[in-house]
Amino acid sequence: MINIKKLVAAMVAGTVLFGAAATADTAKVQNIKAHLRFLSHDLLEGRDTGSRGLEIASIYLASQFEQYGLKPAGDNGTYFQRVTFRQSYLDQDSPKLSFTKNGSTTDLSYPKQYLAGPSTMSEMAAMQGELVFVGYGIIAPELEHNDYDGLDVDGKIVVLLSGKPQSFPSEEGAHFASGYQKSKYAAENGAIGMISIPTPRSEKVRPYQRSLSYIHTPRVRWMKADGMPANSFPSLKAGASLSPDTAKMLFEGEQKSLDDIYAELEDDKSPKGFALGTTVKYEKKSDFKEITSPNVVAVLEGSDPQLKNEYVVYSAHHDHIGIAKTVEKDKINNGAMDNAAGTSVLLETARLFSEMKQRPKRSILFVAVTGEEKGLLGSDYYAQNPTVPLDSMVANVNLDMPILTYEFADIVAFGASHSDLKGSVAEAAAAQGLKLSPDPMPDQAIFTRSDHYSFVKQGVPAVFIIPGFTAKDPNVDGGKKFYEFFGTDYHKPSDEYSEDFNWTAAEKFANVNFQIGTTIANQTNRPAWNEGDFFGDTFSKN
């Protein structure tokens, strides 16, 4: 009788030996197609963080890494780094918020007049105190900006505008205007809570009415070893966001009306803060659920006796958003482009490295991260809890959502301008016959919005490549194709596998990212931040 286990083991061993002897010339379309077809299949039910479908995807990734001969680089000799998350759900009947001004109390109606997200810190959250308007609520000494200057917010609740001054540089401004940074500034100045108010600009980007569609969505945080949610501020008891009409009501009879403040914004002035003659009483209840989900980590050891102790990190998120709440027949958000495509390229890149006749000098670390759709959580966890020394990670190459609907003639490299990685990227692009183009949408601050930014915040130079807006076919508008995907398929069940994807684009995308990593892995000096670069100066650990 044939011993099936031994036969399978021999077949796998043969595959690995054959692969090791092969030459890594170019990416193979059939490999990318096969990975993408599986990872975006209905049986994985949209790969939501903590779901069975994402666990299946994680096991698939680990099995591919093992077949390529990559060593486990997760926890306890495995390919998996298990992350614990807290899901917080708001009890929709619990929010109670009232304003008291001149002895008169007004009870607000949830969610018509305000939004109350779930608390990640405590199941019962409450705050009561005086209100202080703090402009945008930003402290940016590099830009000579401090909204808290001269204000006493100790033990009080800050009221702040959404967003940032228009004059702020796009990428730096996205950092300062992030929810984490604004919470940090408030907590460091002694505030006990935050209330956000919209601006005309924020209403255009994300109207209050659209936000009502997300009130049942849980808030997710990864949990630290001490049982506390990461990146949170215990001194901030609660927060809320006001509707435009409610925000105007809050400023009635104050030093400035909200219309006065909006007029200042039109002139790109930063409104000076002041104490409001109003107190707030606020409470809400949240329910907690604990889930776990893995990052999948593997390593190919470098060939140089010294440089093998340094790592070029490839990252791609393998999670998506799961099953949609819709009346449509198709409810599964397969996430083919986002990000089965990037994950498939990650796997094909791993194969290419594993089959090189001469391995690169530096080691190559592959990290397929979970929880990106929940706020870059898996990559943030890994970057703060790396399985290799933090200072040994010389660069990150991130693979996220390549749009495979047209063959591109150029690439955009977010982050390349902040370090000397730009030279490596340009060299790799030229080798593939591609042009390196500037950011075509700087107002979107893409540099801060994908998993590479988690590594940047730990001081690691990073680059995130997307196909450029110039199509190889002059009759095709690449930019139009790019935005068509976002308008029609992004985060919708229609983002699913199709034989009509442009597989030449997929091959080209894999090849250029492989070439970037090869260049970095073999260059003499490790990548360095540009002198005086904001992100390098802010986050570099060296």
N, C-alpha and C positions, 0 to 999 in steps of 0.2 A: 504493500500500500504506500502511496506517495505521502510523505510528510509535508503537509501544506505549509506549516510554519517555516520549515527549513527551505522549502522552495521559494516562498515569498522573500525570506531573508537573503537568499542567494541572488534573486532578481534585483532586490534593492541594492545589494552590495555591487552587483555588476553595473547597475546604472550609475552609481557613484564613481566607480573606477573608470568607467567609460567617460563620464563627464570630466573627471580630473585630467584625463589625457587629451581632451578636446581643446580646440582653440577658441577662445572667446572673441569672435570677430564682430558679431552684431547681434542685436536683440532679435528674437524669433517671434513673429506675429502670432503663430499658433499657440505659443506658450501664454502670451498675454491674453489672448482670446479665451483660452481654457480657464485661466485663473478668474478672469472677469465674469465669465459665464457662471462659474460656481458661486463666487462671492456675492453676486447679485441675484441669485436664484430665489424664487418665492419661498422655498423651504427654510431659508434663513430669516424670513419674516422681517427684513429691514434692519437686522443687526443692531437693535437698540442696546445701549449700555445696560449690562446686567441680565440680558435675555439669553435664552437657550441658543438662539440663532447666532449671536455674537460668540458664544462659547464654541460653537461648531466652527465658525470662521477662524477662531484663535487656534484650535487644534489643527485645522487645515494648514495654517501658516507655519506652525511648528513642524508639522510633518514635511513640508517643503524645505524648510531650513535644514532639517535633519538629512533629507535626501541629498542636499547639496554639500553635505559634509561640514556645515557650520556648527560650531560648538554652542551649547546652551549658555546664555548670559543673563538668565533671569535669577530667581531666588532658589537657593538650595539645590543647585546643579540642574535646574530645569530651564525650559525656554520661557517660563511664565513668571511675571512679576504681578502678583495678585494685589489689586487695589480695592480697598473698602470705601464705599460711598454712602453718604446719607441723602436719601430723597426726602424733601420736605414738601408736604401738601397743605395748602391753606384750607382750613375749615371755612367754607364760603358763607356760613351763617354767623361767623364769630366777629368780623371786624366792626369796631365801634370807634368813631372818631368825631370829636366835637371841638369847635372853636369857641372861646369865650373872649369877648371884647366889650369894654365899657359895661361890665356886669351882665351882658346878654350872651346866652349860650346858643349856638347853632349846631344841631346834630346833622352830620353829613350822611348822604346815602351811598352805600357801597353796592355795586361798582360804578354807579352813574356819575358820582362826583369825585371819586378818588379810587386808586388802585392800591391794594395791599398785598404785597408778595408774601409768601410763607417765610417764617423765620427758620434759620438753620441752627440757631444757638439754643433756643428754649421753646418748648411746646406752648407755654403760655408767655406771651410777650406783652409788655405794657410800658408806656412812658407818659409823663406829664410834666409840662414845663413851659417856660417862656420861649417865644420864637425870635430868632435873629436872622435877618436876610444877609446872606454872605456872597452875593453876586453869583459867579460860577462855582464858587467853593474850591478854587484852585490856588495852590502855592507853587510857583515856578520861578525860583530865583534866577535861573538861567535866562529867562525871558523877562526879568524884572517885573514880575507879577505876583502879588500877594493879596488875595481877596479877604484874608483874615486880619490884615494889618489894622490895628486900632480897635478891633472888636473884641468884646468879652462874650464868649460862648460857653464858658465853663458851666456845666450842669444844665445847659439849655439845648434847644432843638434848632438846628440850622435849616434854613429855607434856601435852596440853591437852584440856579438855572440849569437846565439841561445843556450839555455840550460845552463849547469853549469859544473864546474870541476868534473871529474869522482871521485875524492877523497871525495867529499861531501857525507855525509850520505844520503841515499835515500829519507827519508821522510822530513828531515830538508832541504835537497837540493831542493826538489820540492817546498817547501815554498819560499825559496830565489829566485828560478828561475821562479816563476810565473809571468805572464804578469803584474799583479797588482803591485807586489813588484818592478819589474824592472822599471815600470812607476813611482812609488813612489820615488825610488832612483834618477831617472833622474830629476823629478820635484823639489825635495828638493835641488838639486845641481844647479838649475837655467836653465836647458835645456828647449828648446822650441819645440823640436821634437825628434823622434826616428826613426832610420833606422836599421832593423834587417838583419843580414847576416847569411847564413847557415853554418853548420859545417859538416864534413863527417859523424859524428854520427847522426845529425838531418836529413840529407838526406836519411840515411838508414831507419830511423823511419818513416819519412813523406816526401817523395820526393817532390820537387818543382812542378813537373808535376801533382802530385795528388792534390795539393792545388788548381790548376786551376779549379777543379770540384766544388769548393765552392765559386767562386767569386760573384755569385748572391745571396748567403745566407745573410739574414739580420743580423746585430749585434743588440742584445737586451740588454737593461738595465732597471732596475726598477727605477722609478722616485721618488725623494724625495719631501717633502711637498713644498720646495721652487722652484719646477719646474726644478731642475737640475738632470741629471742622477747620480745615486749612483756610488761610487767607481771610479770616474773619476777625471782627473786633468786638469782644464781649462788652465793652463799655457802651457800644451803640445798641440800644435796646430794641429799636424798631425803625421802620421807614415806610414811606408812602409816596405816591405820585398823584398830583392833583390834575383834574381836568382843566382845560383852558378857562371855562367860566368860573370854576371854583377858585382858581388862582387869582383871577381878577377880583373876586369878592374878598379874598384875603387881604388885598392891598387897598381896599376902599378906606378912605380917611387917613391913610398913612402919609409919611413924608413925601413919598412918591407913589403915584398910581402905577399899575402894571403897564399901562399904555406909555407912561413916561419912560419906564425902564426899557420897553421895547423900542422906543424912539432912539434911545442911546445905543442900543444894539445895532440899529440900522446904520449908525455912524461909526460902528465898530469900536465904541467906547465900552469900557468895563465898568458897569454900575457899581458905585461904592455902597457897601453894606450899611445897614442900620438896624437897630432894635425895633421890632414890631410891637404894637400895643395889643398883642393877642397871646393867649395861652392855649395850649392844646392838651387834650386828654385822649389817649389812644390805647386800644388793646386789641389783641387778636389771638387766635389759637391755631396751631399747626400740628399735623400728625407726621411722625417720622417713620421711615422704613429704611432698613439697611440692605444694601445690595453689594455684590462684589463683581469684578470684571478684570480680566488680565491685560496687561501689556505683554507683548510677545517679543522676546529679545534674543538675538543670536549674534555671533561674532565670527569673523574670518581673521585669523591671526596673520599679522604682517610678516614680511620676510627679513626685515632689517633687525639686527639684534637689539638696537636701541630704540629705533622709531616704532617698533611693534608695540611698544608700551604707550603709544599715542593712538587716538581713534578718530577716524572720520565717521560721523554719525549720520546714517540715513533714517529718516522718519516718515511715516505715513499713518494716518488714522484709518482703522478698519471698522469703526462703528458707523452707524447712521441713525435714523430717527424712528425706526420701527413701523408700527401699523398706524395708519391715519384714522382719525375720527371723521368719517365722511359717509355720505349716503351713496357714493359711487360704488360700483361693483368691485373695482380694484382698489383695495385699501393698503396694499403693501408698498411702502417706500423703499424700493430695492436699492437705491443709492448706487447706480451703476457708475456714473461719472464721479459721484460724491460718496465714498471715495474708493469704490471697488477698483476703479481705473488706476488711481495712484498706488493702491496696495498691490495690484497686479504688476505694475512697473517696479515696485520695490522688490517683489519676488524675482522678477526677471533680471533685475540688477544684481541680486544676490547670486543668481545662477552664473551670470557673466563673470563676476569676480571669482567664483569658485572654480571656474574652468580656465582661468588664465594660466598659461604655461609658467609665467613668472609672477608670483603673487606681489601685490603692491607692498611698498616698504612699511607703511603704517597699517595698523589693523582697521578693519571695516566693521562697524557696529550697526546692526539693523534693528530698529525699534518700531514695531507696529503698535500704535497706541490706541487706547480706548478713550471714551468720554470726550472726544473733541467737540462733538455737537452739544455737549452740556457746558462748554466754556473752556476748551483746551485742557481739560482736567487730567487726562492720562499722561499727556506730555509734561504738564506741570508737576505731577507726582514724580515722574521719572527724573526730570531735571533737578528736582529737590532731593530725590532719593536714588541717585544713579547706582548702577551695579558695577561701574568702573569708576575710578577716581575722577572727580569733576574736572580737575585741572589737566587731565589726560585727554579730554575731548577737545580736539583742535578746531572742529568746524561741524556744522549741521547742514545737511542738504535735505530739504523737506519736499515731499511729493504729495500734492493735494489737488484733486479735481482738475486734471487736464481735460480740456474740452476737445473731444475727439470727433468733431463734426466737419473739420476742414483741414487740409494739409497746410501747415504754417511755414512761413519763410523766415521768421524771426522769433526770438524769445524775449521775455521780460523777466528780469532777475531781481525780485524784491529783496532788499537787504544788501545787495552786492556793493552799492555805493557807500556803505558804512565801513567797509574793511577792504583789505587788498584781495579779497575773494573776487572782486570784479575782474582782475586780470586772469584768474583761473577760469572764470565763467566765459570770458571773451575768447580765451584760447580754445576752450571746449566747443563753443558755438562755431568758431571758425573752422574747426576740424570737421564739423558736421555740415558745413556750408550754410550756416545760419548767421543772421545779423543779430546783435544785441541791441535792443531798443529801449528807450526810456519808459518809465511808468506812464501808461496811457490814461490812468484814472487816479491821479494823486490825491484827489479829495476823498477817496475811499480808504486811505491809510491801510492798504492790504498788508503791509509789513507787520502790523501788530495783530493780525486777525487769523493766523493759522499757527500750527504747532511749533514752527521754528521759533516763534517769539518766546516760548517757554524756555528754550535754550539760551536765547539772547538775554533774558532776565537773569540767567546764571553766568553771564559773561562770555558765552560761546558765540563767536561770529557765525552767522547763518545766512543761507540763501534759499529762496523759494522761487522756483521756475514755473512760469506758465507759458503756453503757446502765445506768441505775439499776435497782433491784430492784422499783420500782413500775410495774406494767403499766397501760396505759391501760384495758384491760378489767378491771374489779374482780373478775371471776371467775378471772383468771389470776394465779398467784403467780410474779412475775418472778424472785425469788431462787431458787425451786425450778427454774425453767427454766435459770437460769444454772448452777447446780450439776449439773443433769442433763447438760448438755453436757460438763462436766469429768469426770463419772463414766462417761459412755458413749462420748464421741467424741474427747476431747482426746488428741492425739498418737496417733490410731488411724486405720486406713484408712477408718473410717466418717465421718470429717470430710471429706465430699465435697459437691460441688455438688448442690443440690436446688431444684426449682421451688417447693417448699413453704416456702422461707425467707420470713421476713416482710419483704417488700420495702419496705413503708412504714417499717419500722424502719431499713432501709438508707438510704432517702432522708432520713429525719429525722437520722440520724447524720451523713451528709455535710453537710447544711445547717447543723447546729449547729457543726461543726468549721470549715466555711467562714466562718461568722459570727464565730467566735472569732478566726480569723486576720485577717479584715477589720477587726475592732475594734482589734486590736493594731497592725496596719499603719497605721492612720489616726490613732491617738491621738497627742497632742502629745508626751508624755514616753515614753521607753522604759521597759519594765517594770523594776521594782526589787525586790530581795529585801526582805523585812520586816526591820525593825531588830531585831538580836539573833537572827535565825533561824540555827539551827545550820548548815544547808547553805549558806546565803549566806555566813556568816562563815568556814566551812571552805574553800569552793571559789571564792568570788568573786575575780575577777582585777582588779576595779575598785577 
